[in-house]
Amino acid sequence: MHEGRDDRRTDTREQIRTVALDLFAEQGYDRSSLREIAERLGVTKAAVYYHFKTKEEILVSLIEDFLARVDDIVDWAASRPPGEATRDGVLCRYSELLGGRTIALTRFLHEGQASIRDLAAGVEMRKRMERLTDVLAAPGQGLESQLRARVALIALHVGMFAGHDVDATEQQRRTASLQIARELAGAPPS
């Protein structure tokens, strides 16, 4: 009997996160409020407050989900021998992570960097991206390898959300940016 109530609670929580992310992306994190999120959902502010006390809690929950998926990629890479095949697997997995529902979050994180830079979630995001860069960089290869890894990750981001003025589907942009990222990171093309 309580299962239905738990499903409703989870569904409402997810709806709040989705609407909040849309608002953050549309008008910026700083200009969005819990009241606006509630209005867009057609619920009271108290209903939103039941799930999240602040908009920062909403943002943190979104980022934590993303970071958990980044951690999964890093953990996968750590369980594999270092080399080109592992780098290629990391790039493919990260490219998949950036697509679909996550694209709105990554677009917001890119465009709203100034708003989240000093938040704990922003600090955690930078740490995770450093870990991801470390697994992409060839061990012992120094600065060039580190820069190649960083630029490869940026290429994946650019391909997912900066190419909307290019006449291409999301899948075409993903495929092209993945190929560029592979070349940049030194991973073999497929």
C-alpha positions in Angstrom: 0.0 0.0 0.0 2.8 2.4 0.8 4.6 1.5 -2.5 2.2 3.7 -4.5 2.9 6.7 -2.2 6.7 6.1 -2.5 6.4 6.0 -6.3 4.4 9.3 -6.3 7.0 10.9 -4.0 9.9 9.7 -6.3 7.9 10.9 -9.4 7.3 14.3 -7.9 10.9 14.7 -6.8 12.0 13.9 -10.4 9.5 16.3 -11.9 10.8 19.0 -9.6 14.4 18.3 -10.8 13.4 18.3 -14.4 11.5 21.6 -14.2 14.2 23.2 -12.1 16.8 22.2 -14.7 14.7 23.6 -17.5 14.4 26.9 -15.5 18.1 27.0 -14.7 18.9 26.5 -18.4 16.4 29.0 -19.6 17.0 31.9 -17.2 20.0 31.0 -15.2 20.5 29.5 -11.8 20.7 32.8 -10.0 17.4 34.1 -11.6 15.4 30.9 -10.8 13.5 30.4 -7.6 11.6 27.6 -5.8 8.4 29.7 -6.3 8.9 29.6 -10.1 9.6 25.9 -10.0 6.3 25.3 -8.0 4.3 27.6 -10.4 5.6 25.7 -13.5 4.7 22.4 -11.8 1.3 23.7 -10.7 2.0 22.9 -7.1 2.5 25.0 -3.9 5.9 26.1 -2.9 5.4 24.0 0.2 5.1 20.9 -2.0 8.5 21.7 -3.6 10.0 22.5 -0.1 8.9 19.1 1.1 11.4 17.5 -1.3 14.1 20.2 -1.5 14.7 23.0 1.0 16.6 25.2 -1.5 17.3 25.4 -5.2 20.9 24.5 -4.4 19.7 21.1 -3.0 18.0 20.5 -6.4 21.1 21.4 -8.3 23.3 19.3 -6.0 21.0 16.3 -6.5 21.3 16.7 -10.3 25.0 17.1 -10.2 25.5 14.2 -7.8 23.6 11.9 -10.2 25.9 13.0 -13.0 29.0 12.6 -10.9 28.0 9.1 -9.9 27.9 8.2 -13.5 31.3 9.8 -14.1 32.6 7.8 -11.2 31.2 4.6 -12.8 33.3 5.5 -15.9 36.4 6.1 -13.9 35.9 2.9 -11.9 35.5 1.0 -15.2 38.7 2.4 -16.5 40.6 1.6 -13.3 39.5 -2.0 -13.7 41.1 -2.2 -17.2 44.7 -2.2 -18.3 45.8 1.3 -19.3 46.1 1.9 -23.0 44.3 2.9 -26.2 41.4 0.5 -25.8 40.6 1.8 -22.3 40.9 5.5 -23.4 38.5 4.7 -26.3 36.1 3.0 -23.9 36.2 6.0 -21.6 35.5 8.4 -24.4 32.6 6.3 -25.7 31.0 6.0 -22.3 31.4 9.7 -21.6 29.9 10.5 -24.9 26.9 8.4 -24.1 26.6 10.0 -20.7 26.4 13.5 -22.3 23.5 12.5 -24.5 19.7 12.2 -23.9 18.4 13.6 -20.7 21.9 14.6 -19.4 22.4 17.0 -22.3 20.3 19.7 -20.6 22.4 19.4 -17.4 25.7 19.5 -19.2 24.6 22.5 -21.2 23.5 24.3 -18.0 26.8 23.3 -16.3 28.8 24.7 -19.2 26.7 28.0 -19.5 26.2 28.4 -15.7 29.8 27.8 -14.6 30.0 31.2 -12.9 26.9 30.4 -10.8 28.1 27.1 -9.5 31.9 27.5 -9.4 32.0 28.2 -5.7 29.3 25.8 -4.7 30.4 22.5 -3.2 28.9 20.7 -6.2 31.0 22.8 -8.5 34.1 21.9 -6.6 33.2 18.2 -6.8 32.5 18.6 -10.5 36.0 19.9 -11.1 37.5 17.0 -9.0 35.6 14.4 -11.0 36.6 16.0 -14.3 40.3 15.9 -13.2 39.9 12.2 -12.4 38.3 11.6 -15.8 41.2 13.5 -17.4 43.7 11.4 -15.5 42.3 8.1 -16.8 42.4 9.5 -20.3 45.9 10.8 -20.2 48.6 8.3 -21.1 50.6 7.5 -18.0 54.0 9.2 -17.8 53.4 11.3 -20.9 53.3 14.6 -19.1 51.7 17.9 -20.0 50.8 17.2 -23.6 48.9 14.0 -22.7 47.0 15.9 -20.0 46.1 18.7 -22.4 45.0 16.2 -25.1 42.8 14.5 -22.5 41.2 17.8 -21.5 40.6 19.0 -25.0 39.1 15.6 -25.9 36.5 15.9 -23.2 35.8 19.5 -24.3 35.3 18.2 -27.9 32.6 15.8 -26.6 30.9 18.7 -24.8 31.1 21.0 -27.8 29.7 18.3 -30.1 26.7 17.8 -27.9 25.5 21.3 -27.2 27.4 23.9 -29.2 26.7 22.5 -32.6 23.0 23.3 -32.8 23.6 25.9 -35.6 25.1 23.0 -37.6 22.6 21.1 -39.8 23.1 17.7 -38.0 21.2 15.4 -35.7 22.3 14.8 -32.1 23.6 11.4 -33.2 25.7 12.9 -36.1 27.1 15.5 -33.7 27.9 12.8 -31.2 29.6 10.6 -33.8 31.7 13.5 -35.2 32.7 14.8 -31.7 33.6 11.3 -30.6 35.9 10.8 -33.6 37.6 14.2 -32.9 38.0 13.3 -29.2 39.5 10.0 -30.1 42.1 11.7 -32.4 42.9 14.3 -29.7 43.3 11.7 -26.9 45.3 9.4 -29.1 42.7 6.6 -28.9 42.3 4.5 -32.1 39.4 5.5 -34.4 36.7 2.9 -34.8 
